[in-house]
Amino acid sequence: GAAVAQADIFSGGHLVRLSDIHHRSGRSPAAVAAEHLAKGATLRFRDIERFDPGLAGLASAVAETFAAPVQINVYLPPPHQEGFPPHFDNTDVFIVQVAGAKQWTLHRDYTNKAPLPDSDSPWDPERYKPLGPGETHVVQVGDVLYVPRGGMHSARCMDTQSMHLTLSLAPLSMAA
C-alpha cells in the first residue's frame, strides 16, 4: 500500500524503491525488505509522519518551533555496517536514535564544499569526498544529533539492530 510506496532500499551504492523490487519479485514487501536487509542493505521509510499520529504531532511541533516544514524518515541499517557512504543533506536535520546505537562520523571539510547547498546541489560521490577521517560520536537510544545543511556525515550501526529518525527541516528562503 501507501507505506510500501514510501520505502527505499540502499544497496550497492544505489537507492531503489521497494515497490519496484516488490512488484518484480511477486513476494510480499516484508519478505523482500527482510531479504535485502539480511544481505546488507539499508532500509529507508520516507515521510513516516503521514502514517503515525504521534510522529505527525512531533513533526508539527518541530515545524512550529523552527518555522519550517518538517519531514521524517526512518532508517534501518544493516548490523555492524555503514548505512550510506559519507554525504551531506540539503536540509538541516535532527537525528533521533530510537533503537540500538550508531557511530556517526562528521566531516568538517570535503572537496567542492558549498556553504549552504540547496535542492539544486545534487549528490555526486565523485565530486564530494571527505578530507580526513572526521570526528566520531556514538549516538545511543534517546540521543539527538543535529547536522546542519551541508554537513558531511555517515553512520555505522554498532548493534545487531539500530533505527533512527531523521527530521529534515526545509531551508527557509527570502522571497522578493
Buried (B, 14 or more C-beta within 10 A) or exposed (E): EEBBBBBBBBBEEEEBBBBEBBEEEEEEBEEBBEBBBEEBBBBBBBBBBBEEEEBBEBBEEBBEEBEBBBBBBBBBBBBEEBBBEBBBBBBBBBBBBEEBBBBBBBBEEBEEBEEEBEEEBEBEEEEBBBEEEBEEBEBEBEBEBEBEBBBBBBBBBBEEEBBBBBBBBBBEEEEE
